[in-house]
Structure formats: C-alpha cells, structure tokens
Amino acid sequence: MKEFEVIKVRTTKNENIVMFDIKINGVSIYGCMLKHVVRESDGKEFDIIQYPSYQGTNGKYYNHVYYDLSQSDRDLIINQIKSLL
C-alpha cells in the first residue's frame, strides 16, 4: 500500500464496533468497520477491518470494495483509528 489516511471515525452504540472512512492510494472508501472480537474457544482478542457490504437475495453478504492489506498495514490503520477516537 502506497499511502492511506483515515478520514473520519465514528463510534457506535456497540463499544466493540467503530465505523470509519479511509482513503487508500487516492481512493475514498466510506462505511468501513473496525470490530473488536473475542474468540470464544480460547479468549483471544483481536481487531478486524471490514469493508462496506450488502446482503444479496440469497442472504449472503458481499463486499462493495476490497483492498488486500498486509498485517503491518492493518496495524497502522488500526492505530490511526484508535488515535482519532
């Protein structure tokens, strides 16, 4: 990833979900989600970045957009989101 900027961050009623907008390599993506998850099987905690999606007529969800992020890119974005809260 060449460059990114988290444009806007919004908290939600759910304390484990933060909505955000981001610009990646000059392309704006609105309605992304940062979700804090605790895995039930072992209690491990981690954060997931989700892109905006829609529900198809078959009940499955499909992303409007997708950009493959490395773990280091995800960590940088998550840190920037948390700094803006």
C-alpha positions as CSV (number, residue, x, y, z in Angstrom):
1,M,0.0,0.0,0.0
2,K,1.5,3.3,-1.0
3,E,-0.5,5.7,1.2
4,F,-3.6,5.8,3.4
5,E,-5.4,8.3,5.5
6,V,-8.3,7.6,7.9
7,I,-10.7,10.4,7.0
8,K,-13.4,10.1,9.6
9,V,-14.1,7.9,12.7
10,R,-17.5,7.4,14.3
11,T,-18.3,5.4,17.5
12,T,-21.4,3.3,17.6
13,K,-23.8,2.1,20.4
14,N,-21.8,-1.1,20.4
15,E,-18.5,-0.5,22.2
16,N,-16.8,-3.2,20.1
17,I,-17.6,-1.5,16.7
18,V,-16.1,1.7,15.2
19,M,-17.2,2.9,11.8
20,F,-14.6,4.8,9.7
21,D,-13.9,6.2,6.2
22,I,-10.4,5.8,4.7
23,K,-8.6,6.9,1.6
24,I,-6.2,4.3,0.2
25,N,-3.9,5.3,-2.7
26,G,-6.2,8.2,-3.5
27,V,-9.5,6.2,-3.5
28,S,-12.0,7.0,-0.7
29,I,-13.9,4.1,0.9
30,Y,-16.8,5.1,3.1
31,G,-18.5,2.9,5.7
32,C,-15.7,0.6,6.8
33,M,-15.9,-1.1,10.2
34,L,-13.3,-1.9,12.9
35,K,-14.6,-4.7,15.1
36,H,-13.0,-5.9,18.3
37,V,-13.6,-9.6,18.6
38,V,-13.0,-12.1,21.4
39,R,-12.8,-15.7,20.2
40,E,-14.9,-17.9,22.4
41,S,-12.8,-21.0,22.1
42,D,-9.6,-19.6,23.6
43,G,-10.5,-16.0,24.7
44,K,-8.0,-14.5,22.2
45,E,-8.8,-10.8,21.4
46,F,-8.1,-9.2,18.0
47,D,-9.4,-6.4,15.7
48,I,-10.9,-7.0,12.3
49,I,-11.3,-4.4,9.5
50,Q,-14.4,-4.9,7.4
51,Y,-15.2,-3.2,4.1
52,P,-18.8,-1.9,3.3
53,S,-21.0,-4.7,2.1
54,Y,-24.6,-5.5,1.0
55,Q,-26.8,-8.5,1.6
56,G,-27.7,-10.5,-1.6
57,T,-31.0,-12.1,-2.3
58,N,-29.5,-15.4,-1.1
59,G,-28.8,-14.0,2.4
60,K,-25.0,-13.9,2.0
61,Y,-23.0,-10.7,2.4
62,Y,-20.8,-9.3,-0.4
63,N,-18.2,-6.5,-0.2
64,H,-18.7,-3.4,-2.3
65,V,-14.9,-2.9,-2.4
66,Y,-11.9,-4.8,-1.2
67,Y,-8.2,-3.9,-0.8
68,D,-5.8,-6.6,0.4
69,L,-3.9,-5.3,3.4
70,S,-0.8,-6.7,4.9
71,Q,-0.7,-7.3,8.7
72,S,1.6,-4.3,9.1
73,D,-0.8,-2.1,7.0
74,R,-3.8,-3.2,9.2
75,D,-1.9,-2.4,12.3
76,L,-1.0,1.1,11.1
77,I,-4.7,1.7,10.1
78,I,-6.0,0.4,13.5
79,N,-3.5,2.6,15.4
80,Q,-4.6,5.6,13.4
81,I,-8.3,4.9,14.1
82,K,-7.7,4.5,17.8
83,S,-5.7,7.7,17.9
84,L,-8.7,9.6,16.4
85,L,-11.2,8.3,19.0
